[in-house]
């Protein structure tokens, strides 16, 4: 019988149900995250996965907020950064999700992995939104389904990949966070069903009209996925895709900018704003680390463009307020 998961509360920092070695490992995982955060967490995953080999096979359940629990194997290199309470996973996405609490939208979580965003967005502090988590991997899907179950089954899970059209493909890879159907189709791996985003309309999963935030974390198939979602992207939709830091051609952003009717938007840390991109050279400056992904946004929706402009104004006001407070304290 499997051991009960270790419990960790991100708000309080309380770690419960861990033995002495597991507590020591937690300290090492947090320290490693804090140190490696200064260089985009380079090397963290490899070190954490080595440490994981010394730990018993067991899950950890992390309370992300009072209404969201996210469970994964203890010591997992990709997700253990969440033990560092100052770490924010994909902060530019959280910024948009947190600002959209009052919007009646559906999250399409494509390449959901273990379901982090579906867990969070469907929770009450984030607006209790409808979410559909789509994940093709036979290894990842049971962990995704488990996270749906422990959060009262409040989001739907679908086991398939996202592509340009309905069909099948070979899914391969060595890291659970980087499985892809973009590799050599004659290589090993598993055969998985593929659907296009627009098939979700045909299959009655979503309406052709509505508001959508579409997270595309599909490891090299972003352009095909966008091609397969032309109809859905005509609705009030924002597609959020990963641009890999090592891709100096900015292929995904180039496709959005040059081949679609979508406006391309990227979070610029220098201005602390969501900037509309007309020149891809801005990405040369923003994409400073070659081993991480950077999220870019595409939308043709006047509604979402107005929301993003309002978000920029809020951020600017908050920045000015913080600057005034700092001057008062000097």
ABEGO torsion letter per residue (X at the ends): XBBBBBBBBAAAGBBBGBBAAAAAAAAAAAAAAAAAAABGGBGAAAAAAAAAAABBBBBBBBBABAABBBBBBBGBAAAAAAABAABBBGAAAAAAAAAAAABBBBBBBBGAEAGAAAAAAABAAAGGBBBBBBBABAAAAAAAAAAAAAAGGABBBBBBBBBABBEBBBBBEABAAABBAABBAABBEBBBBBBBAAAAAAAGABBABEBBBBBBBAGGAAAAAAAAAAAAAABBBBBBBBBBAABAAGAAAAAAAAABABBBBBBBAAAGBBBBBABAAAAAAABABAABBBBBBBBABAAAAAAAAAAAAAAAAAAAAAAAAAAAAX
